[in-house]
């Protein structure tokens, strides 16, 4: 892959939902090794942005490119081999084991009429182990807690093994220990394995710890750029309409509401 | 979760289907031994027993298997599509449309037109429900479900109207048709062919269907062409149900109970669930129809009564079990 071509990029992007324009003229490039974190108040359009970037809904205007090619040109299967998306909510109306759920992530890599290979099963187990669900592989997901189900959903995305990972609030329902571990895992995927990660998060302290780049998604304007330039108490206070102070600590910066 | 290996479940269900088939051919107003049945199937002679097997029991048993398999498969598909384990093949009002068509043909005295009229009714109902429920590009399960329920109620009113205005002599035949009855099945071939066709196409889409059960967004992000697959599965389910209803009337509960019960044993992987549901549904309806012929012989019960009598308590028990 030519390193000058961004893995995922958008230009002149406008997003609308019925009756409202969320943003217009948004542009940024996501390159290998970068961890982008989207922050902003409820209803600003973080989920809509992620779903649009994932190619699951068309933008009102603008283009999105995956590996330099318009994402609309990708057939679903080929897109899913390159780009994975973890929605904010996943649901399981039917019984299935955690292993079966994680194996679903191998779907774009398994050919029609072919069963999953031993290698696919190994990767699914590996993904479950990575989120601390290795012991629960044969448990029915309907008997798992909300946080455990969230980790199984994350394992499904890991098993999909894509170059670009989009995640909508991946730490929903997670306890603090798993929240920290999951984000570290995702940040490592970007830093050490050259993946491109884009995720929406509400925890600003953890966002500050892991983000290389951020998208500040406000109700009237959207800014995208380097985390060091944009993640300041002043900008975040204005973004949320809530006064925040930055508290420096050797392990990172915390944002406290005042 | 401890599961019996999938292939053992499938083999056991296949054995059950063979046993139900053997029972359907041997049991009846005249008891015919297995050797005679075997001779009738493989080396037909002029024996009276052989004629009964070949001309009466064999087509009826095959039709029962086909109808049971079609309904169970359609139920499996509807449960995935509506993401609701309580959906059944009739949930979108298909049986009501078929029944209206069939009853109207009976009322008009055109008995020969009952089959095409039933099929046309099912088709009209499907188109009406999908046309009305369509909005914003996709068919949301909840809107489809509500539209289906309301349209089914409309068909119900029409059926009542036909029943109350029909001459007394015709009402009995109409009732049998409404409850579901296989006594008119004289050919097993067409149903079996439809079942094989639907199952093959459905198996082709089985992995996509499994992912579809996790929701449109998750399925799409895993590379499933959601709109195309949803449309194809709806068409398959509607066709399977229309064929089943046309062959045997509205046999109830097979399409609801079988997918649900089989799923408890084999899980929701559609590659296994679909063939397992077909075998279980086929076996159950062959068994139920044999009982319908023999319980109060020489009179015959409509098989739909039996499936309901067995299905209601079974389903309630399954519900209680899954709640605890």
Contacts between the chains, C-beta under 8 A, distances in Angstrom:
chain1	res1	chain2	res2	distance
A	51	B	217	7.4
A	54	B	221	6.1
A	56	B	217	6.5
A	56	B	220	5.3
A	56	B	221	6.6
A	75	B	225	7.6
A	76	B	220	6.5
A	76	B	223	4.7
A	76	B	224	6.3
A	76	B	225	4.8
A	76	B	226	7.8
A	77	B	223	4.1
A	77	B	225	7.9
A	78	B	223	7.7
A	79	B	223	6.7
A	80	B	221	6.6
A	80	B	222	5.5
A	80	B	223	3.0
A	81	B	223	7.2
A	84	B	221	6.4
A	85	B	217	7.7
A	85	B	221	3.8
A	86	B	221	7.8
A	87	B	215	7.6
A	87	B	217	4.6
A	87	B	218	6.2
A	87	B	221	7.1
A	90	B	214	6.5
A	90	B	215	6.6
A	90	B	218	5.5
A	91	B	83	7.8
A	91	B	214	7.1
A	91	B	215	5.6
A	92	B	214	6.6
A	93	B	83	4.7
A	93	B	84	6.8
A	93	B	85	6.5
A	93	B	213	6.4
A	94	B	79	7.9
A	94	B	85	6.5
A	94	B	213	5.3
A	94	B	263	6.8
A	94	B	268	3.9
A	95	B	1	7.6
A	95	B	263	7.0
A	95	B	264	7.6
A	95	B	267	6.3
A	95	B	268	6.2
A	96	B	267	6.2
A	96	B	268	5.4
A	96	B	269	7.6
A	97	B	1	5.5
A	97	B	267	7.3
A	100	B	267	6.9
A	100	B	268	8.0
A	100	B	269	6.4
A	101	B	214	7.9
A	104	B	210	7.4
A	104	B	211	5.6
A	104	B	214	7.0
A	104	B	218	8.0
A	104	B	222	6.0
A	105	B	222	6.8
A	107	B	207	6.4
A	107	B	211	6.0
A	107	B	222	4.7
A	107	B	223	5.9
A	107	B	224	7.3
A	108	B	222	6.3
A	108	B	223	3.8
A	110	B	207	7.5
A	112	B	204	7.1
A	112	B	207	7.5
A	113	B	204	7.7
A	138	B	1	5.5
A	138	B	2	7.7
A	139	B	1	6.1
A	140	B	1	4.5
A	143	B	1	8.0
A	156	B	222	7.9
A	160	B	222	6.9
